Amino acid sequence: MTFYRLKSKFYLSISIVSLILFGIFIFLQDQSFERQHNMVETTRFLGTYQTLDMQRPQAFTKDTNLRGKTNDEVIFRGNFSLKNKTGELLFFKIHYLNVMIKKNGIKLYSFGTESDKPTIVKSGGMTWGHIFLKDIKQSDELEIIVQNPYKKINFSSIYMDFIKSFCVGNSKALFLSTAKKNASNLVIGSMMLILGSFMFIIGSLFSLRESIVLKPVLWGAIYTIVSGVWFLFQTDTAGFIFLHPVFNLIICTLCIFLQIPILTAYLLFFMKTSARRFIQRIQRISMIFVFLFMIGQTVGWFDAYEIREYYFYIAGVFLIVCTCSMLYEIKRNNDKTDKIVMYSLLIFEVFGEIEIINYRFELLKVMMSLSIGYIIFITIQCIISIDYIKQILLRAKNTVEMEKELLENNIAIVLSQIHPHFLYNSISSIQMLCRKDPLRAELALAEFADFLRGNMDSLKSSKSIAFEKELQHVKAYLYLEKVRFGDLLHVDYDIQVKDFLIPPLTIQPLVENASKHGVGEKETGGTICIKTREDRDNIEVTIEDDGVGFDTEVICKEENGENHIGLQNVKEHIERQCGGSMRIISQVGVGTQITIKIPKQEALL
């Protein structure tokens, strides 16, 4: 099959080529833009600022530092250095703030006010606002009212980032400028989306086509995709790609909340010790948190962004518990792949804890630490997923070979039932009946035809069949044997259950063995009894005779020393196809009892 020819280099090649194409696209767009001399130009605010706790405005200078966590609102008054600026629009970045701009006392722009956003959020989200340069003159006084609805949660630099983000240009220029500025996060996020999507498609195709659920591959792919979306939504460029600021806010927060439950689901696949219990509890708690978030955000109980800080603290505790659990797992789990996953997760968690600490103290650039951790972790997980897929391919290939071998065994069993001696004896018996009892000969000939048809049908099917169909085939065989042996062969049926499935040519070879090597070798003949019953877990089929019996230690050898293709093949057939078992009890001079047990989940119709 085509999937079997896939190699690990193919996965990596697709990812690298996609990444290169993305980089070339950004580079060419940038070069084209530069040739047009249409670059974004930053502009400086000139004027004053005033907070709620200030008696009078103060001059805004390059040394001014407004902390977002200590001021609910800042009012800027003045204008911008717009001389010799090319472009049509004055842009500014709004990152989870409420903004209103007035010109000479008249409202010119607003974002995040009660009329500009749904009531389920406190801010309008993250976007790029703009006003037309033609609406602003150097003599105009602009009043910019900026409110921080998340005083304790937003970064301290939130006001300074806003006022320093003003620039002149057009949408295309600003898009390319932010793409260049956020190139690392864009590349990492895009790489995650490409790799995650590719892994998910491959895992889904295998799950659908081969009936193999690649759980670690699928969970790893989902985690990679969610993380990639988070990285992309965190960039300034996201405001141009995703044009709905509130949607951006909620999706970005949801991606953060989904990190723990998806990561623990992936981790659980590689954990074998009792430490699994702690990870399972973390997964349940984190999933409850996600559901509560979705419900609360939908009905407006709280704002998605508002509870992010509290989740980071909870996530920090979760990561500590996960670290202890993985250290315990590493010490007691000897599987090499499992240990590699644990070590890569431990490294990733270190970077995650650094990012959580940085979120509180703002010592490093946002997402910088986590970016390094993601690159290491996702790379290792992709390699592990590729190796896992290769193992599944090899396993699937072995399954195909086993099915081929099973089909060959079926053919061997069928051919063993149609050996020349049986055909000759059956035809001879029918020939004799044609003279003595034509009506009975006609019935015998019909049974002979049914027997041959049953054998041929078995060649066409490798799946289990209804027990009644197999029993009909057995009865046809025994009818022909009774025609031959007469009163020397007796058959009893004790069928308590018959609505179940059984592999084809399972009972008939055992009945033939009882007739040929058991009752058939006894001078006075004997009885073959076929029984079925059920208990709580299994369906049991018993073939019992009071023939000569045999030594069970030599049942796997024929008299000529070759492997036995009767009992042994039936036993392997039952074990492979339906997870059943076969037990043989025999005593020389007493008889033989063969019991087949098939699990109900495999046997019931």
PLY file of the C-alpha trace (Angstrom):
ply
format ascii 1.0
element vertex 605
property float x
property float y
property float z
element edge 604
property int vertex1
property int vertex2
end_header
0.00 0.00 0.00
1.08 3.60 -0.58
1.21 4.42 3.13
3.76 1.69 3.71
6.26 3.47 1.46
6.24 6.71 3.43
9.62 7.52 4.98
10.54 9.81 7.85
12.50 12.09 5.49
9.26 12.84 3.65
7.69 14.37 6.77
10.70 16.57 7.48
11.04 17.58 3.81
7.43 18.81 3.65
7.93 20.89 6.80
11.24 22.41 5.66
9.97 23.22 2.16
6.81 24.87 3.55
8.91 26.92 5.96
11.28 28.05 3.20
8.37 29.02 0.91
6.84 31.07 3.70
10.15 32.86 4.30
10.62 33.54 0.58
7.09 34.96 0.38
7.73 37.40 3.23
11.12 38.37 1.78
9.78 39.03 -1.74
6.84 41.01 -0.40
9.22 43.10 1.67
11.60 43.72 -1.26
8.73 44.70 -3.52
7.47 47.09 -0.89
10.89 48.71 -0.40
11.22 49.33 -4.13
8.04 51.34 -3.97
9.55 53.56 -1.22
6.39 53.12 0.77
7.69 52.14 4.19
5.95 52.68 7.55
7.23 55.75 9.38
6.93 56.07 13.12
5.70 59.35 14.55
6.29 60.89 17.96
3.59 62.21 20.28
4.11 65.81 21.38
2.09 67.05 24.33
1.07 66.20 27.89
-0.36 63.31 29.83
-2.48 63.08 32.97
-3.51 60.16 35.18
-6.46 60.05 37.59
-4.26 60.73 40.61
-2.52 63.77 39.08
-3.66 67.33 39.84
-2.43 68.79 36.54
-1.06 67.47 33.23
2.67 66.86 32.81
4.82 67.08 29.72
5.25 63.79 27.84
8.95 63.19 27.13
11.12 60.28 26.02
11.82 59.57 29.71
8.16 59.29 30.66
7.21 55.85 32.00
3.56 55.08 32.67
2.90 51.80 34.48
-0.25 50.01 33.41
-0.71 48.18 36.72
-0.94 51.38 38.75
-3.11 53.54 36.46
-6.65 52.84 35.38
-6.75 55.69 32.85
-4.38 58.07 31.09
-5.33 61.16 29.05
-2.91 62.38 26.43
-3.32 65.90 24.97
-1.33 67.26 22.06
-0.50 66.19 18.53
2.00 64.19 16.49
5.06 65.19 14.51
3.40 64.80 11.11
5.68 66.99 8.98
7.06 65.34 5.84
5.14 62.13 6.59
3.99 60.12 3.61
0.90 57.92 3.65
-2.79 58.27 4.17
-3.42 56.73 7.62
-2.19 57.19 11.16
-2.06 53.71 12.75
-1.85 52.73 16.42
-1.79 49.35 18.19
-4.56 48.65 20.68
-3.72 45.73 22.94
-6.66 45.00 25.31
-7.36 48.70 25.97
-10.33 51.02 25.63
-9.42 54.00 23.48
-11.19 57.23 22.52
-9.63 59.98 20.38
-11.12 63.47 20.21
-10.13 66.34 17.92
-10.84 69.76 19.33
-13.41 68.20 21.68
-15.19 66.21 18.95
-14.98 62.41 18.93
-12.84 61.21 16.08
-12.32 57.52 16.98
-13.36 55.05 19.69
-12.63 51.42 20.43
-13.68 49.22 23.34
-16.38 51.49 24.72
-19.75 50.01 25.66
-21.11 50.60 22.16
-17.97 49.22 20.46
-17.82 45.76 22.03
-20.06 42.94 23.31
-21.02 43.06 26.96
-19.31 39.72 27.65
-15.83 41.35 27.52
-14.25 44.37 29.20
-12.14 45.41 26.22
-12.41 45.17 22.46
-9.39 42.85 22.17
-6.24 43.36 20.09
-6.32 45.26 16.81
-4.77 48.11 14.84
-6.79 51.32 14.90
-6.37 54.16 12.42
-7.51 57.66 11.60
-7.15 59.52 8.31
-4.30 62.04 8.12
-6.50 64.38 6.12
-8.67 64.75 9.23
-5.74 66.00 11.34
-3.92 69.31 11.09
-0.81 70.31 13.00
-2.83 73.03 14.74
-5.46 70.57 16.04
-5.39 69.45 19.65
-5.93 65.73 20.03
-7.23 64.26 23.26
-6.51 60.54 23.58
-8.29 58.82 26.49
-6.85 55.36 27.20
-8.40 53.04 29.82
-6.90 49.82 31.13
-9.83 47.49 31.95
-7.42 44.84 33.28
-5.41 46.88 35.75
-3.75 43.95 37.56
-3.43 41.71 34.54
-2.15 43.78 31.62
1.55 44.38 31.24
3.02 47.43 32.94
4.19 48.77 29.59
0.68 48.69 28.09
0.31 52.51 27.90
3.83 53.11 26.61
3.44 50.40 23.96
0.27 52.11 22.81
1.54 55.68 22.56
4.81 54.58 20.92
3.00 52.47 18.31
1.69 55.44 16.30
2.96 55.33 12.73
2.10 56.64 9.27
1.67 54.47 6.17
-0.83 52.07 4.63
-2.21 48.66 5.57
0.15 46.67 3.33
3.19 48.50 4.64
2.17 48.02 8.26
1.41 44.34 7.70
4.89 43.71 6.28
6.50 45.78 9.00
4.80 43.84 11.80
5.53 40.55 10.01
9.23 41.40 9.96
9.13 42.50 13.60
7.30 39.32 14.70
9.11 37.03 12.26
10.28 34.56 14.92
6.82 33.99 16.40
5.23 33.88 12.94
7.73 31.28 11.75
7.34 29.19 14.91
3.53 29.44 14.82
3.37 28.63 11.10
5.77 25.72 11.53
3.59 24.35 14.33
0.43 24.65 12.23
2.07 22.94 9.23
3.59 20.11 11.25
0.51 19.67 13.45
-1.90 19.65 10.50
0.27 17.21 8.56
0.57 14.88 11.56
-3.18 15.08 12.18
-4.02 14.28 8.54
-1.65 11.29 8.52
-2.97 10.05 11.87
-6.59 10.46 10.74
-5.99 8.67 7.45
-4.50 5.72 9.26
-7.31 5.70 11.79
-9.95 5.67 9.04
-8.27 3.44 6.47
-6.40 0.97 8.66
-8.71 1.03 11.71
-5.63 1.93 13.79
-6.15 4.83 16.21
-2.79 6.62 16.50
-3.55 8.28 19.83
-0.11 9.75 20.59
0.20 11.09 17.04
-3.28 12.65 17.09
-2.89 14.19 20.56
0.59 15.46 19.66
-0.82 16.95 16.45
-3.71 18.66 18.26
-1.33 20.12 20.85
0.99 21.39 18.11
-1.91 23.01 16.21
-3.34 24.71 19.33
0.12 26.00 20.28
0.68 27.27 16.73
-2.61 29.19 16.81
-1.64 30.69 20.16
1.72 31.88 18.80
0.09 33.47 15.75
-2.63 35.20 17.77
-0.01 36.69 20.12
1.69 38.65 17.32
0.92 42.21 16.22
0.35 40.81 12.73
-2.68 38.88 13.99
-4.71 42.09 13.90
-4.41 42.06 10.09
-4.91 38.33 9.60
-7.85 37.87 11.99
-10.13 40.85 11.71
-12.38 40.23 14.75
-10.60 41.57 17.88
-12.96 40.00 20.46
-12.76 36.66 18.70
-8.95 36.95 18.77
-9.03 37.65 22.50
-11.22 34.66 23.36
-9.50 32.19 21.01
-6.06 33.19 22.26
-7.15 32.66 25.86
-8.82 29.34 25.00
-5.58 28.13 23.39
-3.77 28.93 26.64
-6.34 27.07 28.76
-6.22 24.01 26.46
-2.47 23.58 26.90
-2.65 21.54 30.12
-5.53 19.11 29.27
-4.15 18.32 25.79
-0.58 17.98 27.02
-1.62 15.63 29.83
-3.70 13.54 27.39
-0.58 13.15 25.26
1.58 12.41 28.29
-0.75 9.70 29.64
-0.10 7.54 26.60
3.55 7.18 27.65
3.01 6.64 31.37
2.82 3.11 32.74
3.29 3.48 36.51
0.99 4.63 39.30
2.03 8.24 38.56
-0.66 8.18 35.88
-3.26 8.82 38.57
-1.89 12.29 39.34
-1.73 13.23 35.66
-5.30 11.97 35.14
-6.50 14.17 38.02
-4.72 17.18 36.58
-6.33 16.49 33.22
-9.81 16.28 34.73
-9.38 19.48 36.77
-7.98 21.40 33.81
-10.83 20.20 31.57
-13.36 21.35 34.16
-11.59 24.71 34.17
-11.88 24.91 30.36
-15.61 24.06 30.41
-16.26 26.60 33.15
-14.36 29.20 31.14
-16.43 28.53 28.01
-19.70 28.64 29.92
-18.73 31.71 31.94
-17.50 33.60 28.88
-20.61 32.71 26.88
-23.08 33.97 29.50
-20.89 36.93 30.48
-19.99 35.89 34.05
-16.38 36.92 33.48
-13.99 38.09 30.79
-11.66 35.55 29.17
-8.60 37.79 29.45
-9.46 38.73 33.03
-8.84 35.24 34.45
-5.66 34.43 32.47
-3.32 35.46 35.29
-5.07 33.16 37.77
-4.85 30.30 35.29
-1.10 30.86 34.93
-0.71 30.40 38.69
-2.80 27.22 38.57
-0.80 26.02 35.56
2.40 26.60 37.52
1.17 24.26 40.26
0.08 21.71 37.65
3.52 21.79 36.06
5.19 21.15 39.40
2.95 18.11 39.99
3.62 16.90 36.43
7.36 17.27 36.99
7.27 15.14 40.13
5.10 12.53 38.40
7.43 12.34 35.39
10.52 12.00 37.59
8.81 9.09 39.33
7.90 7.62 35.92
11.44 7.96 34.58
12.83 6.12 37.59
10.48 3.13 37.21
9.68 2.99 33.50
12.30 1.20 31.41
10.84 1.99 27.98
13.30 4.10 25.99
10.71 6.06 24.01
8.68 6.84 27.13
11.78 8.22 28.85
12.66 10.43 25.86
9.15 11.91 25.98
9.45 12.51 29.73
12.84 14.22 29.43
11.64 16.46 26.58
8.58 17.41 28.64
10.74 18.19 31.65
12.84 20.56 29.54
9.70 22.14 28.14
8.21 22.58 31.61
11.33 24.44 32.77
10.82 26.98 29.98
7.11 27.06 30.78
7.76 27.89 34.43
10.19 30.63 33.37
7.49 32.11 31.12
4.94 32.03 33.96
7.38 33.82 36.27
8.15 36.30 33.50
4.43 36.98 33.04
4.38 38.22 36.62
7.67 40.16 36.74
8.19 41.07 33.04
11.93 40.39 33.04
12.14 39.04 29.48
10.39 39.58 26.17
6.96 37.95 26.12
6.98 34.35 24.78
10.76 34.36 24.29
11.44 31.63 26.85
8.44 29.60 25.78
9.49 29.83 22.11
12.75 28.04 22.86
10.94 25.38 24.86
8.41 24.83 22.08
11.08 24.43 19.40
12.86 21.74 21.45
9.69 19.95 22.51
7.84 19.97 19.17
10.96 18.82 17.29
11.40 15.83 19.60
7.69 14.97 19.47
7.67 15.08 15.65
10.59 12.65 15.56
8.80 10.38 18.05
5.56 10.57 16.02
7.40 9.69 12.83
9.03 6.73 14.55
5.67 5.66 15.98
4.04 5.83 12.54
6.89 3.72 11.13
6.24 1.13 13.84
2.53 1.14 13.00
3.36 0.71 9.32
5.56 -2.25 10.14
2.84 -3.68 12.38
0.24 -3.18 9.64
2.53 -4.88 7.15
2.91 -7.81 9.53
-0.88 -7.91 9.88
-1.26 -8.18 6.11
1.26 -11.01 6.06
-0.61 -12.73 8.90
-3.89 -12.38 6.99
-2.22 -13.87 3.94
-0.90 -16.71 6.06
-4.37 -17.16 7.57
-5.88 -17.39 4.09
-3.27 -19.97 3.14
-4.12 -21.92 6.30
-7.80 -21.76 5.35
-6.97 -23.18 1.96
-4.82 -25.86 3.56
-7.64 -26.80 5.91
-10.17 -26.88 3.07
-7.92 -29.02 0.93
-7.35 -31.35 3.86
-11.11 -31.86 4.06
-11.43 -32.74 0.37
-8.74 -35.37 0.22
-9.21 -38.11 -2.39
-10.03 -40.83 0.17
-13.00 -38.92 1.53
-14.26 -38.09 -1.97
-13.86 -41.70 -3.07
-15.57 -43.14 0.03
-18.46 -40.66 -0.19
-19.06 -41.24 -3.90
-18.81 -45.01 -3.43
-21.36 -44.94 -0.60
-23.77 -42.86 -2.70
-23.26 -45.23 -5.64
-24.26 -48.21 -3.49
-27.35 -46.35 -2.26
-28.42 -45.67 -5.82
-29.10 -49.40 -6.22
-30.56 -50.13 -2.78
-32.31 -46.88 -1.80
-32.51 -44.26 -4.60
-34.40 -41.76 -2.42
-31.75 -41.90 0.30
-29.06 -41.67 -2.37
-30.64 -38.47 -3.61
-30.56 -37.00 -0.09
-26.96 -38.10 0.36
-25.99 -36.47 -2.91
-27.63 -33.21 -1.79
-25.68 -33.34 1.50
-22.48 -34.03 -0.44
-23.15 -30.94 -2.58
-23.82 -28.85 0.55
-20.57 -30.08 2.08
-18.54 -29.10 -0.97
-20.30 -25.73 -1.15
-19.49 -25.06 2.50
-15.80 -25.75 1.89
-15.72 -23.48 -1.15
-17.51 -20.66 0.69
-14.88 -20.83 3.43
-12.21 -20.00 0.88
-13.96 -16.70 0.13
-14.24 -15.47 3.71
-11.60 -14.67 6.32
-14.19 -13.22 8.73
-16.26 -15.06 11.29
-19.53 -16.63 10.20
-22.77 -17.56 11.98
-22.48 -20.73 14.05
-25.63 -22.11 12.41
-23.89 -21.97 9.02
-20.88 -23.84 10.39
-23.20 -26.36 12.08
-25.00 -26.96 8.79
-21.65 -27.75 7.18
-20.82 -30.17 10.03
-24.17 -31.93 9.70
-23.58 -32.44 5.97
-20.22 -34.05 6.72
-21.61 -36.29 9.47
-24.52 -37.40 7.26
-22.04 -38.67 4.69
-20.04 -40.41 7.41
-23.19 -42.12 8.74
-23.98 -43.33 5.25
-20.57 -44.94 5.26
-20.38 -46.29 8.83
-24.06 -46.86 9.50
-24.92 -47.75 13.11
-21.27 -47.63 14.16
-21.48 -43.81 14.29
-23.92 -41.94 16.52
-24.26 -38.17 16.80
-25.80 -36.20 19.66
-26.49 -32.45 19.59
-26.86 -30.34 22.74
-27.18 -26.83 21.32
-28.08 -24.40 24.12
-26.95 -21.26 22.26
-26.55 -20.73 18.52
-26.75 -16.97 17.87
-23.03 -16.25 17.78
-20.11 -15.96 15.38
-17.28 -18.40 14.88
-14.33 -18.58 12.45
-15.17 -20.71 9.38
-13.97 -24.33 9.29
-13.52 -24.44 13.04
-15.91 -27.22 14.12
-15.78 -29.44 11.02
-12.05 -30.33 11.27
-12.52 -31.25 14.94
-15.57 -33.39 14.16
-13.65 -35.08 11.35
-10.79 -35.79 13.75
-13.29 -37.35 16.21
-14.85 -39.46 13.43
-11.66 -40.52 11.70
-9.19 -40.97 14.57
-11.57 -41.46 17.49
-14.79 -43.37 16.81
-13.62 -44.62 13.40
-10.74 -46.62 14.90
-12.92 -48.26 17.53
-14.31 -51.66 16.49
-17.66 -51.14 18.18
-17.97 -47.57 16.93
-19.07 -44.76 19.20
-20.79 -41.42 19.67
-19.81 -37.85 18.81
-21.48 -35.15 20.88
-21.55 -31.46 19.88
-22.51 -29.01 22.65
-22.77 -25.25 23.02
-23.31 -23.18 26.13
-22.58 -19.70 27.46
-21.41 -18.16 30.71
-20.97 -14.56 31.77
-17.92 -13.89 29.58
-17.64 -16.61 26.95
-19.38 -18.84 24.44
-18.24 -22.49 24.73
-18.36 -25.12 21.98
-17.50 -28.70 22.95
-16.81 -31.66 20.62
-16.67 -34.89 22.59
-16.30 -38.54 21.52
-15.91 -41.89 23.27
-13.39 -43.22 20.75
-9.89 -44.58 21.22
-8.36 -41.33 22.50
-4.73 -40.28 22.04
-1.67 -38.83 23.74
-2.05 -35.02 23.78
1.71 -34.50 23.79
2.01 -35.66 20.19
-1.02 -34.00 18.61
1.15 -31.53 16.75
2.82 -34.36 14.75
1.41 -36.64 12.13
2.57 -40.20 11.83
5.01 -39.20 9.08
6.57 -36.52 11.31
5.16 -33.48 9.49
3.37 -30.66 11.30
-0.27 -31.40 12.06
-2.50 -29.11 9.98
-5.76 -30.09 11.69
-5.96 -29.41 15.41
-3.02 -26.99 15.47
-4.38 -24.87 12.62
-7.81 -24.68 14.23
-6.23 -23.60 17.53
-4.20 -20.82 15.86
-7.23 -19.83 13.79
-9.33 -19.28 16.92
-6.60 -17.42 18.82
-5.73 -15.02 15.99
-9.16 -14.26 14.61
-11.31 -13.87 17.70
-8.98 -14.01 20.71
-10.40 -17.36 21.79
-8.80 -20.49 23.15
-8.97 -24.24 22.61
-8.42 -26.92 25.26
-7.90 -30.62 24.52
-8.46 -33.37 27.07
-7.92 -36.95 25.87
-7.30 -40.31 27.47
-6.26 -43.39 25.54
-9.10 -45.95 25.50
-11.63 -43.48 26.98
-12.12 -40.71 24.43
-11.45 -37.04 23.66
-13.01 -33.73 24.64
-12.15 -30.48 22.84
-13.53 -27.21 24.24
-13.45 -23.90 22.38
-13.98 -20.63 24.30
-14.74 -17.41 22.42
-15.12 -14.05 24.27
-18.69 -12.76 24.03
-17.63 -9.37 22.68
-16.12 -11.19 19.70
-18.79 -13.88 19.34
-22.15 -12.20 19.76
-24.04 -11.19 16.61
0 1
1 2
2 3
3 4
4 5
5 6
6 7
7 8
8 9
9 10
10 11
11 12
12 13
13 14
14 15
15 16
16 17
17 18
18 19
19 20
20 21
21 22
22 23
23 24
24 25
25 26
26 27
27 28
28 29
29 30
30 31
31 32
32 33
33 34
34 35
35 36
36 37
37 38
38 39
39 40
40 41
41 42
42 43
43 44
44 45
45 46
46 47
47 48
48 49
49 50
50 51
51 52
52 53
53 54
54 55
55 56
56 57
57 58
58 59
59 60
60 61
61 62
62 63
63 64
64 65
65 66
66 67
67 68
68 69
69 70
70 71
71 72
72 73
73 74
74 75
75 76
76 77
77 78
78 79
79 80
80 81
81 82
82 83
83 84
84 85
85 86
86 87
87 88
88 89
89 90
90 91
91 92
92 93
93 94
94 95
95 96
96 97
97 98
98 99
99 100
100 101
101 102
102 103
103 104
104 105
105 106
106 107
107 108
108 109
109 110
110 111
111 112
112 113
113 114
114 115
115 116
116 117
117 118
118 119
119 120
120 121
121 122
122 123
123 124
124 125
125 126
126 127
127 128
128 129
129 130
130 131
131 132
132 133
133 134
134 135
135 136
136 137
137 138
138 139
139 140
140 141
141 142
142 143
143 144
144 145
145 146
146 147
147 148
148 149
149 150
150 151
151 152
152 153
153 154
154 155
155 156
156 157
157 158
158 159
159 160
160 161
161 162
162 163
163 164
164 165
165 166
166 167
167 168
168 169
169 170
170 171
171 172
172 173
173 174
174 175
175 176
176 177
177 178
178 179
179 180
180 181
181 182
182 183
183 184
184 185
185 186
186 187
187 188
188 189
189 190
190 191
191 192
192 193
193 194
194 195
195 196
196 197
197 198
198 199
199 200
200 201
201 202
202 203
203 204
204 205
205 206
206 207
207 208
208 209
209 210
210 211
211 212
212 213
213 214
214 215
215 216
216 217
217 218
218 219
219 220
220 221
221 222
222 223
223 224
224 225
225 226
226 227
227 228
228 229
229 230
230 231
231 232
232 233
233 234
234 235
235 236
236 237
237 238
238 239
239 240
240 241
241 242
242 243
243 244
244 245
245 246
246 247
247 248
248 249
249 250
250 251
251 252
252 253
253 254
254 255
255 256
256 257
257 258
258 259
259 260
260 261
261 262
262 263
263 264
264 265
265 266
266 267
267 268
268 269
269 270
270 271
271 272
272 273
273 274
274 275
275 276
276 277
277 278
278 279
279 280
280 281
281 282
282 283
283 284
284 285
285 286
286 287
287 288
288 289
289 290
290 291
291 292
292 293
293 294
294 295
295 296
296 297
297 298
298 299
299 300
300 301
301 302
302 303
303 304
304 305
305 306
306 307
307 308
308 309
309 310
310 311
311 312
312 313
313 314
314 315
315 316
316 317
317 318
318 319
319 320
320 321
321 322
322 323
323 324
324 325
325 326
326 327
327 328
328 329
329 330
330 331
331 332
332 333
333 334
334 335
335 336
336 337
337 338
338 339
339 340
340 341
341 342
342 343
343 344
344 345
345 346
346 347
347 348
348 349
349 350
350 351
351 352
352 353
353 354
354 355
355 356
356 357
357 358
358 359
359 360
360 361
361 362
362 363
363 364
364 365
365 366
366 367
367 368
368 369
369 370
370 371
371 372
372 373
373 374
374 375
375 376
376 377
377 378
378 379
379 380
380 381
381 382
382 383
383 384
384 385
385 386
386 387
387 388
388 389
389 390
390 391
391 392
392 393
393 394
394 395
395 396
396 397
397 398
398 399
399 400
400 401
401 402
402 403
403 404
404 405
405 406
406 407
407 408
408 409
409 410
410 411
411 412
412 413
413 414
414 415
415 416
416 417
417 418
418 419
419 420
420 421
421 422
422 423
423 424
424 425
425 426
426 427
427 428
428 429
429 430
430 431
431 432
432 433
433 434
434 435
435 436
436 437
437 438
438 439
439 440
440 441
441 442
442 443
443 444
444 445
445 446
446 447
447 448
448 449
449 450
450 451
451 452
452 453
453 454
454 455
455 456
456 457
457 458
458 459
459 460
460 461
461 462
462 463
463 464
464 465
465 466
466 467
467 468
468 469
469 470
470 471
471 472
472 473
473 474
474 475
475 476
476 477
477 478
478 479
479 480
480 481
481 482
482 483
483 484
484 485
485 486
486 487
487 488
488 489
489 490
490 491
491 492
492 493
493 494
494 495
495 496
496 497
497 498
498 499
499 500
500 501
501 502
502 503
503 504
504 505
505 506
506 507
507 508
508 509
509 510
510 511
511 512
512 513
513 514
514 515
515 516
516 517
517 518
518 519
519 520
520 521
521 522
522 523
523 524
524 525
525 526
526 527
527 528
528 529
529 530
530 531
531 532
532 533
533 534
534 535
535 536
536 537
537 538
538 539
539 540
540 541
541 542
542 543
543 544
544 545
545 546
546 547
547 548
548 549
549 550
550 551
551 552
552 553
553 554
554 555
555 556
556 557
557 558
558 559
559 560
560 561
561 562
562 563
563 564
564 565
565 566
566 567
567 568
568 569
569 570
570 571
571 572
572 573
573 574
574 575
575 576
576 577
577 578
578 579
579 580
580 581
581 582
582 583
583 584
584 585
585 586
586 587
587 588
588 589
589 590
590 591
591 592
592 593
593 594
594 595
595 596
596 597
597 598
598 599
599 600
600 601
601 602
602 603
603 604
